[in-house]
Amino acid sequence: MRLVSFFVLLLLALLPMCDHHGHDGGHGHTTFSGERPEQLALPENLRALLREEMGLLERDMQALLGALVRGDRDRSQKLAARIRGSYILEQRLSQGELEELGRLLPEDFVELDSGFHESAGRLEEAARAGRFGDAIDLYASMSRACVQCHSQYATERFPGLRGQ
């Protein structure tokens, strides 16, 4: 329970740092656009797999935060590696389904997802090297990417993020 409370406080502390107007001036931070949120138009089988992947990512992100604040290099590295490699959709879909998914997902969604997994890889390296300050910064960037994606593509599921 304390871990969840800490995660919520961390997220609330990081939200004011986000630029709510788009481009960040090249500083490498995920920003929120003022565009109207969209919903992903996916068939139910793809939507169910995406929900499953998001649930696993949420679980691992919560565990990762705990490992980072404890300075646990090994656990942090392993969790970041698992997050980096978590592509349930790619692992379970046929070639035809992957092609359909590629046509259905907006380019911005794909970019957010790719950046999220890339940041997880960089966090993995930071944890391996014991650079926990860098790892926490990367964790914050990943959290902002989650909020941006949810506020853009999942407002029906996360109505509190509508208009972010």
C-alpha positions in Angstrom: 0.0 0.0 0.0 2.9 2.4 0.8 4.4 1.7 -2.6 1.1 2.6 -4.4 0.8 5.7 -2.3 4.4 6.7 -3.1 3.8 6.1 -6.8 0.7 8.3 -6.8 2.6 11.1 -5.0 5.5 10.7 -7.4 3.1 11.0 -10.4 1.4 14.0 -8.9 4.8 15.7 -8.3 5.9 15.1 -11.9 2.7 16.3 -13.7 3.5 20.0 -13.2 6.8 19.5 -14.9 5.0 18.5 -18.1 4.6 21.0 -20.9 0.9 21.0 -21.6 1.3 22.8 -25.0 3.3 20.4 -27.1 6.9 20.6 -28.1 9.5 20.7 -25.3 12.2 22.6 -26.9 14.3 19.5 -27.6 15.0 18.5 -24.0 13.8 14.9 -24.6 10.8 15.0 -22.3 7.4 13.7 -23.3 4.9 16.5 -23.5 1.2 16.6 -23.6 -0.5 18.1 -26.6 -3.7 20.1 -26.5 -5.3 18.0 -29.2 -8.6 16.3 -28.7 -8.2 12.8 -27.3 -8.8 9.9 -29.7 -9.9 6.3 -29.0 -8.1 3.4 -30.5 -10.4 1.6 -32.9 -9.3 -2.0 -32.4 -11.1 -5.3 -32.8 -11.9 -6.9 -29.4 -9.1 -9.5 -29.7 -6.5 -6.9 -30.1 -8.0 -4.7 -27.5 -7.9 -7.6 -25.0 -4.3 -8.3 -25.7 -3.4 -4.6 -25.3 -5.2 -4.4 -22.0 -3.3 -7.5 -20.8 0.0 -5.9 -21.9 -0.9 -2.7 -20.1 -1.8 -4.6 -16.9 1.6 -6.3 -16.9 3.4 -3.0 -17.6 1.5 -1.4 -14.7 2.5 -4.2 -12.4 6.1 -4.0 -13.4 6.3 -0.2 -13.3 5.0 -0.3 -9.7 7.6 -3.0 -8.8 10.3 -1.1 -10.6 9.7 2.1 -8.6 10.0 0.1 -5.4 13.3 -1.5 -6.6 14.7 1.9 -7.6 13.9 3.7 -4.4 15.6 0.8 -2.5 18.7 1.0 -4.8 18.2 -2.6 -5.8 20.4 -2.8 -9.0 19.6 -6.4 -9.9 15.8 -6.2 -9.4 15.7 -2.8 -11.1 17.7 -4.0 -14.1 15.5 -7.2 -14.5 12.2 -5.3 -14.3 13.4 -2.6 -16.8 14.5 -5.4 -19.1 11.1 -7.1 -18.8 9.3 -3.8 -19.5 11.6 -3.1 -22.5 10.8 -6.5 -24.0 7.1 -6.6 -23.2 5.5 -6.8 -26.6 2.7 -9.2 -26.0 0.9 -8.1 -29.1 3.9 -8.9 -31.3 4.5 -12.2 -29.6 0.9 -13.5 -29.9 -0.3 -12.2 -33.2 0.0 -13.7 -36.6 1.7 -11.8 -39.4 -1.7 -10.8 -40.8 -2.9 -9.6 -37.4 0.3 -7.6 -37.0 -0.2 -6.0 -40.4 -3.8 -5.1 -39.4 -2.6 -3.7 -36.1 0.0 -1.6 -38.0 -2.8 -0.1 -40.1 -5.0 0.6 -37.1 -2.6 2.2 -34.7 -2.0 5.9 -35.1 1.6 7.0 -35.8 1.8 9.0 -32.6 0.7 5.9 -30.5 3.5 3.9 -32.1 6.0 6.6 -31.4 4.9 6.9 -27.8 5.1 3.1 -27.4 8.5 2.9 -29.0 9.9 5.8 -26.9 8.5 4.1 -23.7 10.3 0.8 -24.5 13.5 2.7 -25.5 13.5 4.5 -22.2 13.1 1.2 -20.4 16.2 0.0 -22.1 18.1 3.1 -21.1 16.8 2.6 -17.5 18.0 -0.9 -17.6 21.5 0.3 -18.4 21.4 3.0 -15.8 20.3 0.5 -13.1 23.1 -1.9 -14.2 25.6 0.9 -13.7 24.1 2.0 -10.4 23.1 5.4 -11.7 19.8 5.6 -9.8 19.4 9.4 -10.3 19.4 8.8 -14.1 17.1 5.7 -13.6 14.6 7.8 -11.6 14.6 10.5 -14.4 14.0 7.8 -17.0 11.2 6.3 -14.8 9.6 9.7 -14.7 9.8 10.0 -18.4 8.2 6.6 -18.8 5.4 7.6 -16.4 4.8 10.8 -18.4 4.6 8.7 -21.6 1.9 6.5 -19.9 -0.2 9.5 -18.9 0.2 11.1 -22.3 -0.9 7.9 -24.1 -3.8 7.3 -21.7 -5.0 11.0 -22.0 -4.7 10.8 -25.8 -6.0 7.2 -26.6 -7.8 5.8 -23.5 -10.0 8.5 -22.0 -12.9 6.2 -21.9 -10.9 3.9 -19.6 -9.2 6.8 -17.8 -11.7 9.7 -17.7 -9.7 11.6 -15.1 -7.0 12.1 -17.8 -9.3 13.7 -20.3 -8.0 17.0 -21.5 -4.5 16.6 -20.1 
